[in-house]
């Protein structure tokens, strides 16, 4: 075997090894609500699953017609879609999701990683947006939204779990105590390191762990 042939063979081995590693790190599954009712398609954690593409005429919207709860991935009311399941959790490949990933803005809760940039870059984040965090001082799992995106209700198990908000690019966040943009509300165009410092109007408690829907403008 010549030296050139050796290096060519080694390169091919490394290439296919990389493909195999990527394939083993995630899988795709099809989940269908063919009878209009709720159907479960496997036991996964919420941060493992994102929607790859919708294949039904009925809309697939996370938290509405599909989601992940304590029984696993589910679809409902005619939603049929292909989903990507990451074996390690989080988004395949790490980092921030592209626009619309996961069927609603931000794609769900994301485990922060040491290499994540701030503010988010790529994926049409240039117009600004905001991220909400489970813990104070922008720590813990996060969910990010571009300007113009909104969430009528937090996905299952995540409602009333926001403790801090980070805003960038001149965006403004309006958040509500109830789903569907109802109940008491507040607006910020600046970071809020600790929602315990913000009082809910007319209530004897703070906004910490009280947000159920939001808009980013």
C-alpha positions in Angstrom: 0.0 0.0 0.0 1.4 3.4 -1.0 1.5 6.3 1.5 -1.1 8.2 -0.6 -3.5 5.2 -0.5 -3.0 4.8 3.3 -3.9 8.4 4.0 -6.9 8.2 1.7 -8.2 5.1 3.4 -7.6 6.6 6.9 -9.5 9.7 5.9 -12.5 7.6 4.7 -12.5 5.7 8.0 -12.5 8.9 10.0 -15.3 10.4 7.9 -17.6 7.4 8.3 -16.8 7.2 12.0 -17.9 10.8 12.3 -21.2 9.9 10.6 -21.7 6.9 12.8 -21.1 9.0 16.0 -23.6 11.7 14.8 -26.2 9.0 14.0 -25.8 7.4 17.4 -26.1 10.7 19.2 -29.7 11.2 17.9 -32.5 9.4 16.2 -35.6 10.4 14.2 -39.1 9.0 14.9 -42.5 9.5 13.3 -45.4 10.2 15.7 -48.9 10.4 14.4 -52.4 11.3 15.7 -54.3 9.4 13.0 -57.6 9.3 14.7 -57.6 12.8 16.1 -56.8 11.6 19.6 -53.7 11.7 21.7 -51.0 9.2 20.8 -47.8 8.5 22.7 -44.6 7.5 20.8 -41.9 6.8 23.4 -40.6 7.9 26.8 -38.3 10.9 26.5 -37.3 13.9 28.5 -38.6 17.3 27.2 -35.1 18.7 26.4 -34.4 15.6 24.2 -37.1 16.2 21.6 -37.4 18.7 18.8 -39.7 18.6 15.7 -37.9 18.1 12.4 -40.9 18.5 10.1 -44.7 18.4 10.0 -46.2 15.8 7.7 -49.9 16.5 8.5 -52.4 19.0 7.3 -53.3 19.7 10.9 -51.0 22.1 12.7 -48.3 20.7 15.0 -47.6 23.3 17.8 -45.6 22.3 20.8 -47.6 22.6 24.0 -50.8 22.5 22.0 -50.9 19.6 19.6 -47.7 17.9 20.6 -45.4 17.9 23.5 -43.5 15.8 26.1 -44.9 15.0 29.5 -44.2 12.4 32.2 -45.5 9.7 29.9 -43.3 10.7 27.0 -43.7 12.3 23.5 -47.3 12.8 22.4 -49.2 14.2 19.5 -52.9 15.2 19.4 -55.7 16.5 17.2 -54.4 15.2 13.9 -50.7 16.3 14.3 -48.3 14.0 12.4 -44.6 14.8 12.4 -41.0 13.6 12.3 -39.2 14.3 15.5 -35.5 14.3 16.4 -34.5 12.7 19.7 -31.1 13.6 21.1 -29.7 10.8 23.2 -27.7 13.3 25.3 -30.5 15.8 25.7 -30.7 19.4 24.4 -30.5 20.3 20.8 -28.7 18.1 18.3 -25.3 19.6 17.8 -25.7 21.9 20.9 -26.0 25.6 20.8 -29.1 27.6 20.0 -31.9 26.3 17.7 -32.6 27.8 14.3 -35.9 29.8 13.9 -39.0 27.7 14.5 -37.2 24.7 15.8 -39.4 22.4 17.8 -42.7 23.7 16.6 -42.7 26.9 18.6 -40.2 29.7 19.3 -37.0 28.5 20.9 -37.9 24.9 20.7 -38.2 24.3 24.5 -36.0 24.4 27.5 -32.3 24.1 26.7 -29.4 23.1 28.9 -26.9 25.8 28.8 -23.4 24.8 27.6 -20.1 26.5 28.4 -19.5 27.4 24.7 -22.9 29.2 24.2 -22.5 32.8 23.0 -24.3 35.7 24.4 -26.3 37.2 22.9 -27.3 34.3 20.6 -25.9 34.5 17.1 -26.9 33.1 13.7 -30.4 31.8 13.0 -31.9 35.3 12.5 -31.2 36.4 16.0 -29.9 39.7 14.7 -33.2 41.6 15.3 -33.0 41.0 19.0 -34.9 38.8 21.4 -34.9 37.5 25.0 -34.1 34.4 27.0 -35.9 33.3 30.2 -34.2 31.1 32.8 -35.3 28.6 35.4 -32.9 30.1 38.0 -32.0 33.6 39.1 -29.0 35.5 37.6 -29.5 33.8 34.2 -28.6 30.3 35.4 -30.2 26.9 34.8 -32.1 25.8 31.8 -33.1 28.5 29.3 -35.7 29.2 26.6 -34.9 31.9 24.0 -37.2 33.9 21.7 -36.6 36.1 18.7 -38.4 39.5 18.4 -41.9 38.9 17.1 -42.3 35.5 18.7 -44.7 34.6 21.5 -45.8 31.6 23.6 -49.4 31.2 24.7 -48.5 28.7 27.4 -45.4 27.1 28.8 -44.9 23.5 27.8 -46.0 20.8 30.2 -44.0 20.8 33.4 -42.4 24.2 32.7 -45.3 26.5 33.7 -44.5 28.9 36.5 -40.8 28.1 36.4 -39.1 31.3 35.2 -36.8 33.1 37.7 -34.8 35.6 35.5 -35.0 37.3 32.1 -32.3 38.5 29.8 -33.1 40.9 26.9 -30.9 41.9 23.9 -31.0 43.9 20.7 -33.6 46.5 21.8 -36.3 43.9 22.3 -39.2 44.2 24.8 -40.7 41.4 26.7 -44.3 41.4 28.0 -45.1 38.5 30.3 -48.4 37.3 31.8 -49.4 35.5 35.0 -51.9 33.3 33.0 -51.8 31.4 29.7 -53.2 33.0 26.5 -51.8 36.4 27.4 -54.3 37.0 30.2 -54.2 38.1 33.8 -51.7 40.5 35.3 -48.8 41.5 33.1 -45.5 43.3 33.1 -43.1 44.6 30.5 -39.3 45.0 30.5 -36.7 46.0 27.9 -33.9 45.4 30.4 -32.5 42.3 32.1 -34.2 41.1 35.3 -31.6 39.0 37.2 -34.2 38.0 39.9 -37.9 38.1 39.4 -38.4 37.9 43.1 -37.6 41.6 43.1 -40.6 42.3 40.8 -44.0 42.4 42.4 -47.2 41.3 40.6 -49.6 44.3 40.4 -52.4 43.9 43.0 -50.9 40.6 44.4 -49.0 39.9 47.5 -46.2 38.0 45.8 -43.5 38.5 43.2 -43.2 37.4 39.5 -40.8 34.6 40.4 -42.1 31.3 39.2 -45.4 33.0 38.0 -45.0 33.5 34.2 -47.4 31.4 32.1 -47.2 33.2 28.7 -45.2 35.9 27.0 -44.6 38.0 24.0 -41.3 39.4 22.7 -41.5 42.6 20.5 
